[in-house]
Each structure stands twice: as structure tokens, then as C-alpha cells.
Amino acid sequence: MIRTQIYLTSRENKVLNLLAGLEKRTKSEIIRGIIDEKLGPGAPRVAAAAARKALGAWGGCAGQQTLRRLRSRW
């Protein structure tokens, strides 16, 4: 796992504390569960599609010719 920090409003913190107490889970577990629900099982496919789309981001740009010229010198 990767550790990260987020800012919460007072209301969000109170609700998380309440849920954590009711479910006998940590706030981190509650947050991870909410993220998993939001991302769903299709999240890896969405990320892969976005990466494929970004690969062609320079297509047809003048910068593409410059990049090819620079790479040809390697």
C-alpha cells in the first residue's frame, strides 16, 4: 500500500468517525471501501484506455517532427 494524506471537512471527518465506530473499522478502511466502490471493477480498463489515448497526443503536431529529428540522432 501507498500512504497518502487528504484534507477532510469537519463534517466528512465526523461522518467517517461515526461509520468507523458503527462498523468497527478504521477510517482508512472506510475510505478505501468508498474508493473501491467508486472505481469499480472496470477501473484498470479505464486507466489503460486513457493511457492508449495519451500515446497519440502528439500525433499531427509540429512538435512530432522535432521529436523524430532529435530521436534520429540517438
C-alpha positions, 0 to 999 in steps of 0.5 A: 500500500501507498500512504497518502494524506487528504484534507477532510471537512469537519463534517466528512471527518465526523461522518467517517468517525461515526461509520468507523465506530458503527462498523468497527473499522478504521477510517482508512478502511472506510475510505478505501471501501468508498474508493473501491466502490467508486472505481469499480471493477472496470477501473484498470480498463479505464486507466489503460484506455486513457493511457492508449489515448495519451500515446497519440497526443502528439500525433499531427503536431509540429512538435512530432517532427522535432521529436523524430529529428532529435530521436534520429540522432540517438 
